[in-house]
Amino acid sequence: MSVAGNWGESVITVEDMQVTITMGTRPNGRGVVICSDPYVMRVNFPDDRVYIGTLINQNQIQWAGVGTLRANNVWNR
């Protein structure tokens, strides 16, 4: 499975394990793939904080801020 593609108003690109998330007027999020099975990425959103994103199925990413114990956001395709 891959996270690359459109996620609502955001676009995720992955090249050589490097992740870029384009979110319109917000600064781009940048990070790395840290595991491919399950698919997990660590992304820094410079206007917020670092998040861990886990692809829970082909159409959902579960996000949790680093330092938190629970997921606080889910993105759907």
TORPA-4810 file (N, C-alpha, C, O; in nm, 3 decimals):
<nodes>
NODE_1_0.084_-0.119_0.000_0.000_0.000_0.000_0.088_0.124_0.000_0.202_0.121_0.047_M
NODE_2_0.035_0.230_-0.052_0.109_0.355_-0.059_0.022_0.470_-0.010_-0.099_0.471_-0.030_S
NODE_3_0.086_0.567_0.052_0.012_0.686_0.096_0.011_0.795_-0.011_-0.062_0.892_0.002_V
NODE_4_0.091_0.779_-0.115_0.102_0.883_-0.218_-0.034_0.907_-0.283_-0.109_0.814_-0.311_A
NODE_5_-0.063_1.035_-0.306_-0.187_1.072_-0.373_-0.262_1.180_-0.300_-0.209_1.246_-0.211_G
NODE_6_-0.386_1.197_-0.340_-0.472_1.301_-0.284_-0.541_1.250_-0.158_-0.594_1.139_-0.154_N
NODE_7_-0.539_1.335_-0.056_-0.606_1.308_0.071_-0.688_1.431_0.105_-0.639_1.522_0.172_W
NODE_8_-0.811_1.437_0.058_-0.892_1.556_0.075_-0.827_1.671_0.000_-0.802_1.662_-0.120_G
NODE_9_-0.798_1.780_0.071_-0.733_1.896_0.009_-0.581_1.887_0.014_-0.513_1.978_-0.032_E
NODE_10_-0.528_1.780_0.069_-0.383_1.762_0.081_-0.334_1.662_-0.024_-0.408_1.575_-0.068_S
NODE_11_-0.207_1.678_-0.062_-0.143_1.585_-0.155_-0.016_1.533_-0.090_0.067_1.611_-0.044_V
NODE_12_-0.002_1.401_-0.087_0.118_1.338_-0.031_0.201_1.281_-0.145_0.150_1.208_-0.230_I
NODE_13_0.329_1.316_-0.146_0.423_1.256_-0.241_0.532_1.185_-0.160_0.571_1.229_-0.052_T
NODE_14_0.578_1.073_-0.216_0.685_0.996_-0.153_0.787_0.963_-0.260_0.754_0.906_-0.364_V
NODE_15_0.913_0.999_-0.233_1.022_0.969_-0.326_1.143_0.929_-0.244_1.191_1.005_-0.159_E
NODE_16_1.193_0.808_-0.269_1.309_0.756_-0.196_1.289_0.766_-0.045_1.380_0.809_0.028_D
NODE_17_1.172_0.727_0.002_1.137_0.725_0.146_1.120_0.865_0.206_1.097_0.877_0.326_M
NODE_18_1.130_0.971_0.125_1.109_1.108_0.173_0.964_1.147_0.145_0.914_1.127_0.034_Q
NODE_19_0.898_1.201_0.245_0.756_1.236_0.236_0.740_1.387_0.232_0.803_1.460_0.309_V
NODE_20_0.656_1.434_0.140_0.617_1.575_0.136_0.466_1.582_0.133_0.401_1.512_0.055_T
NODE_21_0.409_1.667_0.218_0.264_1.685_0.222_0.235_1.831_0.191_0.274_1.921_0.265_I
NODE_22_0.164_1.853_0.080_0.124_1.986_0.037_-0.018_2.010_0.086_-0.109_1.932_0.057_T
NODE_23_-0.035_2.119_0.160_-0.165_2.145_0.223_-0.218_2.285_0.190_-0.266_2.354_0.280_M
NODE_24_-0.213_2.325_0.066_-0.269_2.454_0.028_-0.190_2.570_0.083_-0.074_2.588_0.048_G
NODE_25_-0.253_2.650_0.172_-0.188_2.771_0.223_-0.094_2.745_0.340_-0.019_2.834_0.380_T
NODE_26_-0.097_2.625_0.396_-0.006_2.592_0.507_0.132_2.556_0.453_0.144_2.515_0.337_R
NODE_27_0.236_2.570_0.534_0.369_2.525_0.491_0.368_2.373_0.468_0.295_2.300_0.536_P
NODE_28_0.448_2.327_0.374_0.455_2.184_0.345_0.505_2.106_0.466_0.596_2.150_0.537_N
NODE_29_0.444_1.991_0.489_0.494_1.897_0.587_0.600_1.811_0.521_0.584_1.772_0.405_G
NODE_30_0.708_1.780_0.593_0.816_1.698_0.536_0.859_1.594_0.638_0.861_1.619_0.759_R
NODE_31_0.892_1.476_0.586_0.934_1.371_0.677_0.987_1.250_0.604_1.030_1.258_0.489_G
NODE_32_0.982_1.136_0.672_1.037_1.012_0.618_0.944_0.896_0.649_0.868_0.898_0.746_V
NODE_33_0.952_0.793_0.563_0.885_0.667_0.590_0.974_0.592_0.688_1.093_0.573_0.662_V
NODE_34_0.918_0.549_0.801_0.999_0.480_0.901_0.970_0.330_0.906_1.043_0.255_0.970_I
NODE_35_0.865_0.287_0.838_0.833_0.144_0.831_0.742_0.125_0.710_0.657_0.209_0.681_C
NODE_36_0.760_0.014_0.639_0.676_-0.009_0.523_0.567_-0.115_0.546_0.480_-0.130_0.461_S
NODE_37_0.571_-0.187_0.658_0.468_-0.287_0.685_0.450_-0.303_0.835_0.525_-0.380_0.895_D
NODE_38_0.357_-0.233_0.899_0.261_-0.142_0.837_0.328_-0.011_0.795_0.436_0.023_0.845_P
NODE_39_0.265_0.059_0.705_0.321_0.182_0.650_0.312_0.292_0.755_0.202_0.333_0.794_Y
NODE_40_0.427_0.340_0.802_0.433_0.443_0.906_0.530_0.552_0.861_0.637_0.524_0.809_V
NODE_41_0.490_0.678_0.882_0.576_0.791_0.846_0.582_0.889_0.961_0.490_0.898_1.042_M
NODE_42_0.692_0.961_0.967_0.713_1.067_1.066_0.722_1.196_0.988_0.810_1.212_0.903_R
NODE_43_0.632_1.290_1.015_0.623_1.413_0.935_0.622_1.535_1.027_0.548_1.540_1.125_V
NODE_44_0.706_1.633_0.995_0.708_1.760_1.066_0.622_1.861_0.991_0.649_1.892_0.875_N
NODE_45_0.519_1.911_1.058_0.440_2.021_1.006_0.492_2.146_1.075_0.464_2.166_1.193_F
NODE_46_0.567_2.232_1.004_0.640_2.341_1.070_0.551_2.443_1.143_0.600_2.515_1.230_P
NODE_47_0.424_2.449_1.108_0.335_2.542_1.180_0.261_2.473_1.295_0.173_2.533_1.357_D
NODE_48_0.297_2.348_1.323_0.231_2.275_1.431_0.332_2.191_1.508_0.393_2.242_1.603_D
NODE_49_0.351_2.065_1.471_0.447_1.978_1.539_0.476_1.855_1.454_0.432_1.846_1.339_R
NODE_50_0.550_1.762_1.510_0.582_1.636_1.443_0.470_1.536_1.473_0.425_1.522_1.586_V
NODE_51_0.428_1.467_1.367_0.324_1.365_1.380_0.374_1.233_1.323_0.458_1.229_1.234_Y
NODE_52_0.319_1.125_1.378_0.339_0.992_1.323_0.210_0.954_1.251_0.102_0.957_1.311_I
NODE_53_0.221_0.920_1.124_0.106_0.880_1.045_0.115_0.732_1.013_0.218_0.684_0.965_G
NODE_54_0.008_0.659_1.038_0.002_0.516_1.010_-0.110_0.489_0.912_-0.225_0.527_0.936_T
NODE_55_-0.078_0.425_0.802_-0.179_0.388_0.703_-0.253_0.267_0.759_-0.200_0.157_0.763_L
NODE_56_-0.378_0.289_0.802_-0.452_0.180_0.865_-0.530_0.098_0.763_-0.567_-0.017_0.790_I
NODE_57_-0.555_0.153_0.648_-0.604_0.081_0.531_-0.576_0.170_0.410_-0.527_0.282_0.427_N
NODE_58_-0.605_0.123_0.292_-0.569_0.197_0.171_-0.626_0.338_0.167_-0.576_0.424_0.094_Q
NODE_59_-0.733_0.362_0.245_-0.802_0.491_0.237_-0.803_0.571_0.366_-0.877_0.669_0.377_N
NODE_60_-0.721_0.532_0.467_-0.719_0.605_0.594_-0.578_0.612_0.652_-0.506_0.513_0.658_Q
NODE_61_-0.542_0.733_0.695_-0.418_0.754_0.771_-0.459_0.801_0.909_-0.538_0.894_0.924_I
NODE_62_-0.405_0.735_1.009_-0.427_0.775_1.148_-0.305_0.854_1.194_-0.193_0.805_1.184_Q
NODE_63_-0.327_0.975_1.245_-0.219_1.064_1.288_-0.218_1.076_1.440_-0.323_1.082_1.503_W
NODE_64_-0.099_1.079_1.496_-0.082_1.103_1.640_0.038_1.196_1.657_0.145_1.170_1.601_A
NODE_65_0.020_1.302_1.733_0.130_1.393_1.761_0.235_1.324_1.846_0.202_1.251_1.939_G
NODE_66_0.361_1.347_1.815_0.469_1.289_1.894_0.456_1.338_2.038_0.440_1.458_2.062_V
NODE_67_0.462_1.246_2.131_0.446_1.280_2.271_0.305_1.261_2.322_0.280_1.276_2.442_G
NODE_68_0.212_1.226_2.233_0.076_1.197_2.277_0.056_1.046_2.276_0.126_0.974_2.206_T
NODE_69_-0.039_0.999_2.353_-0.062_0.856_2.364_-0.176_0.807_2.278_-0.202_0.687_2.271_L
NODE_70_-0.245_0.899_2.211_-0.360_0.856_2.131_-0.362_0.929_1.998_-0.306_1.038_1.983_R
NODE_71_-0.429_0.866_1.903_-0.446_0.929_1.773_-0.536_1.051_1.788_-0.633_1.047_1.865_A
NODE_72_-0.505_1.157_1.716_-0.588_1.276_1.729_-0.642_1.326_1.596_-0.699_1.435_1.590_N
NODE_73_-0.624_1.247_1.488_-0.674_1.290_1.359_-0.672_1.171_1.265_-0.579_1.090_1.270_N
NODE_74_-0.771_1.161_1.179_-0.774_1.058_1.075_-0.803_1.127_0.943_-0.896_1.207_0.932_V
NODE_75_-0.721_1.096_0.842_-0.745_1.146_0.707_-0.804_1.034_0.624_-0.764_0.919_0.634_W
NODE_76_-0.902_1.071_0.540_-0.965_0.977_0.448_-0.943_1.022_0.304_-0.939_1.142_0.276_N
NODE_77_-0.930_0.926_0.215_-0.919_0.959_0.072_-1.056_0.990_0.019_-1.072_1.020_-0.099_R
</nodes>
